[in-house]
């Protein structure tokens, strides 16, 4: 009786797909959904060009949402730029953990009552 042969599993020749954290992955399904949404928007725009009142109202709603998200993105970028430019230039005197043992948190405002 001979010893059983060890089972050797072949290594896969294809590397596993790791999701990219830098760029979003765009699937075929997402591209089809974007194409369909663009086609509907183009049809509404054409109807608005022909004078349809509902299409003008729909385009106004789409425009308001687009303006809102553009302003929100602009406000985020401004606040992000201010935060990035001020890193290292702010007062670091309030460092310390308020949860550290035997240490009180730093007082930002002095107490108004007189100490006894």
Residue frames as qw, qx, qy, qz and C-alpha x, y, z in Angstrom:
[[0.000, 0.890, 0.456, 0.000, 0.00, 0.00, 0.00],
 [0.451, 0.282, -0.002, 0.847, 1.48, 3.32, -1.01],
 [0.119, -0.445, -0.391, 0.797, 1.14, 6.66, 0.74],
 [0.323, 0.802, 0.503, -0.004, -1.67, 8.89, -0.53],
 [0.448, 0.312, 0.174, 0.820, -0.54, 11.60, -2.87],
 [0.079, -0.479, -0.350, 0.801, -0.89, 15.14, -1.54],
 [0.315, 0.774, 0.533, 0.134, -3.61, 17.21, -3.12],
 [0.325, -0.224, 0.123, 0.911, -2.09, 20.20, -4.86],
 [0.285, 0.817, 0.464, -0.189, -4.46, 23.00, -5.67],
 [0.524, 0.366, 0.245, 0.729, -3.38, 25.03, -8.66],
 [0.141, -0.481, -0.208, 0.840, -2.82, 28.69, -8.02],
 [0.431, 0.782, 0.436, -0.116, -5.23, 30.89, -9.90],
 [0.547, 0.166, 0.297, 0.765, -3.74, 32.53, -12.95],
 [0.012, -0.726, -0.296, -0.621, -6.05, 35.51, -12.59],
 [0.208, 0.035, -0.503, 0.838, -5.35, 38.04, -9.87],
 [0.062, -0.668, -0.712, 0.209, -8.34, 39.02, -7.74],
 [0.119, 0.661, 0.253, 0.696, -9.99, 42.29, -8.65],
 [0.342, -0.410, -0.471, 0.702, -9.36, 44.86, -5.95],
 [0.099, 0.896, 0.422, 0.098, -11.72, 47.82, -5.86],
 [0.423, 0.351, -0.059, 0.834, -9.95, 51.04, -6.66],
 [0.286, -0.690, -0.481, 0.459, -10.19, 53.64, -3.95],
 [0.196, -0.314, 0.161, 0.915, -9.15, 56.48, -6.20],
 [0.320, 0.099, -0.423, -0.842, -11.54, 56.31, -9.14],
 [0.687, 0.108, 0.488, -0.528, -15.09, 54.98, -9.07],
 [0.232, -0.003, 0.903, 0.361, -15.79, 51.91, -11.11],
 [0.523, 0.325, -0.019, -0.788, -18.39, 52.51, -13.79],
 [0.472, 0.089, 0.876, 0.041, -20.36, 49.48, -14.84],
 [0.001, -0.183, -0.707, -0.683, -22.26, 48.86, -18.05],
 [0.171, -0.660, -0.731, 0.019, -25.51, 49.03, -16.10],
 [0.203, -0.688, -0.218, 0.662, -24.62, 52.49, -14.77],
 [0.108, -0.222, 0.453, 0.857, -23.72, 53.72, -18.25],
 [0.076, -0.405, -0.795, -0.445, -27.07, 52.48, -19.58],
 [0.206, -0.740, -0.573, 0.286, -28.91, 54.26, -16.75],
 [0.191, -0.564, 0.053, 0.802, -27.02, 57.50, -17.42],
 [0.057, 0.021, 0.653, 0.755, -27.76, 57.20, -21.14],
 [0.127, -0.588, -0.777, -0.187, -31.47, 56.66, -20.46],
 [0.217, -0.744, -0.365, 0.516, -31.58, 59.65, -18.08],
 [0.159, -0.382, 0.306, 0.858, -29.83, 61.81, -20.67],
 [0.003, 0.265, 0.764, 0.588, -32.32, 60.69, -23.34],
 [0.163, -0.728, -0.660, 0.089, -35.28, 61.61, -21.11],
 [0.229, -0.675, -0.097, 0.695, -33.70, 64.99, -20.34],
 [0.131, -0.141, 0.533, 0.824, -33.10, 65.59, -24.05],
 [0.055, -0.493, -0.786, -0.368, -36.73, 64.74, -24.84],
 [0.209, -0.785, -0.474, 0.342, -37.95, 67.13, -22.13],
 [0.232, -0.503, 0.168, 0.816, -35.62, 69.84, -23.45],
 [0.077, 0.129, 0.681, 0.717, -36.96, 69.37, -26.98],
 [0.137, -0.675, -0.716, -0.114, -40.54, 69.57, -25.72],
 [0.249, -0.734, -0.242, 0.583, -39.67, 72.76, -23.82],
 [0.198, -0.256, 0.414, 0.851, -38.21, 74.19, -27.00],
 [0.050, -0.360, -0.750, -0.553, -41.51, 73.49, -28.74],
 [0.270, -0.387, 0.001, -0.882, -43.37, 75.41, -26.04],
 [0.659, -0.398, -0.630, -0.104, -44.69, 72.72, -23.68],
 [0.322, -0.760, 0.199, -0.529, -45.35, 74.25, -20.27],
 [0.906, -0.412, 0.080, -0.048, -44.79, 71.02, -18.30],
 [0.849, 0.225, -0.078, 0.472, -41.39, 70.60, -19.93],
 [0.167, 0.705, -0.196, 0.661, -40.38, 74.14, -19.01],
 [0.622, -0.655, 0.179, -0.389, -41.42, 73.47, -15.41],
 [0.977, -0.148, 0.021, 0.155, -39.50, 70.17, -15.37],
 [0.651, 0.439, -0.143, 0.603, -36.39, 71.89, -16.71],
 [0.169, -0.764, 0.198, -0.591, -36.76, 74.59, -14.07],
 [0.839, -0.502, 0.136, -0.162, -36.86, 71.92, -11.35],
 [0.918, 0.107, -0.016, 0.382, -33.81, 70.17, -12.81],
 [0.369, 0.654, -0.146, 0.644, -32.02, 73.51, -13.02],
 [0.448, -0.753, 0.190, -0.443, -32.80, 74.37, -9.40],
 [0.935, -0.327, 0.122, 0.060, -31.48, 71.00, -8.22],
 [0.784, 0.340, -0.039, 0.518, -28.36, 71.35, -10.37],
 [0.088, 0.757, -0.175, 0.623, -27.75, 74.88, -9.02],
 [0.687, -0.656, 0.150, -0.273, -28.25, 73.67, -5.45],
 [0.951, -0.158, 0.101, 0.248, -25.76, 70.84, -5.80],
 [0.588, 0.540, -0.069, 0.598, -23.28, 73.09, -7.59],
 [0.172, -0.793, 0.202, -0.548, -23.49, 75.66, -4.77],
 [0.846, -0.501, 0.154, -0.102, -23.16, 72.91, -2.15],
 [0.897, 0.132, 0.024, 0.421, -20.08, 71.55, -3.94],
 [0.322, 0.693, -0.118, 0.634, -18.64, 75.07, -4.16],
 [0.475, -0.758, 0.191, -0.404, -19.24, 75.70, -0.45],
 [0.945, -0.282, 0.113, 0.117, -17.58, 72.38, 0.38],
 [0.755, 0.371, -0.031, 0.540, -14.57, 73.18, -1.79],
 [0.026, 0.793, -0.170, 0.585, -14.18, 76.62, -0.20],
 [0.678, -0.649, 0.227, -0.260, -14.34, 75.19, 3.32],
 [0.965, -0.040, 0.080, 0.247, -12.00, 72.35, 2.36],
 [0.565, 0.575, -0.107, 0.582, -9.47, 74.78, 0.87],
 [0.244, -0.799, 0.226, -0.502, -9.60, 76.99, 3.96],
 [0.864, -0.455, 0.198, -0.078, -9.05, 73.95, 6.18],
 [0.903, 0.188, 0.035, 0.385, -6.15, 72.70, 4.02],
 [0.374, 0.687, -0.135, 0.609, -4.46, 76.12, 3.97],
 [0.350, -0.753, 0.253, -0.497, -4.74, 76.68, 7.72],
 [0.953, -0.251, -0.141, 0.095, -3.39, 73.32, 8.86],
 [0.736, 0.000, -0.176, 0.654, -0.30, 74.00, 10.92],
 [0.149, 0.412, -0.034, 0.898, -1.11, 77.69, 11.33],
 [0.545, -0.654, -0.278, -0.445, -3.69, 77.37, 14.09],
 [0.240, -0.612, 0.560, -0.504, -3.06, 77.69, 17.81],
 [0.733, -0.015, -0.679, -0.038, -2.23, 74.26, 19.18],
 [0.033, -0.377, 0.619, -0.688, -2.19, 75.35, 22.84],
 [0.718, -0.162, 0.233, -0.635, -5.45, 73.53, 23.54],
 [0.633, 0.221, -0.732, -0.120, -3.96, 70.12, 22.91],
 [0.139, -0.186, 0.835, -0.500, -4.59, 67.36, 25.35],
 [0.388, -0.278, -0.813, -0.335, -7.25, 64.76, 25.79],
 [0.460, -0.423, 0.198, -0.756, -10.18, 65.63, 28.04],
 [0.931, -0.187, -0.186, -0.253, -10.49, 61.90, 28.69],
 [0.524, 0.393, -0.635, 0.409, -6.97, 61.51, 30.02],
 [0.677, -0.496, -0.514, 0.178, -6.67, 60.22, 33.58],
 [0.479, -0.614, -0.246, 0.577, -6.31, 62.90, 36.29],
 [0.235, -0.063, 0.253, 0.936, -6.49, 65.75, 33.82],
 [0.294, 0.663, 0.463, -0.510, -9.22, 68.32, 33.45],
 [0.537, 0.581, 0.443, 0.422, -10.24, 69.46, 29.99],
 [0.308, 0.005, 0.006, 0.951, -8.85, 72.84, 28.94],
 [0.086, 0.729, 0.534, -0.420, -11.15, 75.73, 29.83],
 [0.348, 0.465, 0.405, 0.706, -12.08, 77.94, 26.94],
 [0.205, -0.739, -0.127, -0.629, -14.06, 80.39, 29.08],
 [0.184, 0.181, -0.687, 0.680, -13.05, 81.33, 32.59],
 [0.279, -0.558, -0.778, 0.072, -15.67, 80.65, 35.27],
 [0.090, -0.680, -0.122, -0.717, -17.74, 83.65, 36.37],
 [0.692, -0.686, -0.177, -0.136, -18.23, 82.55, 39.96],
 [0.022, -0.755, 0.576, -0.314, -15.58, 83.30, 42.52],
 [0.698, 0.050, -0.704, 0.121, -13.79, 80.26, 43.82],
 [0.647, -0.706, -0.012, -0.289, -14.36, 79.41, 47.49]]
